[in-house]
Amino acid sequence: MHIRQQVRKGIKARLETALAGSGVTVWQGRTVKFRSSELPAVNVFSTEDAVVGESPDHRREDRQIDIAVSVLIVGTREDALDAADDIAELIEPAMRLARDWQIPLTKLDYSSADVAQVVGADGEIIALTLRYYAGVAIAPGNPSTTIVNAQPLR
């Protein structure tokens, strides 16, 4: 499985645990169509992947994968944003790097947040997207084989 898939699936599993009992469904995919009856929901997807370094002996390639975690809510803008912030309050602590993560990250840094308003077939949807930089170390030329398995604590 490609490292991007490993990271997305690992974050999805982490957020499912963090959001258990909240009534929020967690998805993982670049294109997911939601109906208002399926919201609130959280969608995890990767937006970019870049090589940011390589070891002098060429045995390690460091990559940065940009991850977006979108909180999707139906409703008027202010009410939906308040509800999205309530969900984000559960997400942000879960996205802190820790030893119990089951994915091989070298870093997971918060980058930014933005808000988009979409008018769908069944109403207005507000998306609050939290953006993170995920760092991984892989064997060059083999994007499914990670070489760093333990995450440092901050």
Secondary structure as UniProt FT lines:
FT   HELIX           3..18
FT   TURN            19..23
FT   STRAND          25..28
FT   HELIX           36..38
FT   STRAND          41..54
FT   TURN            56..57
FT   STRAND          61..74
FT   HELIX           77..94
FT   TURN            99..100
FT   STRAND          107..120
FT   TURN            121..122
FT   STRAND          123..139
FT   TURN            140..141
FT   STRAND          142..146
//
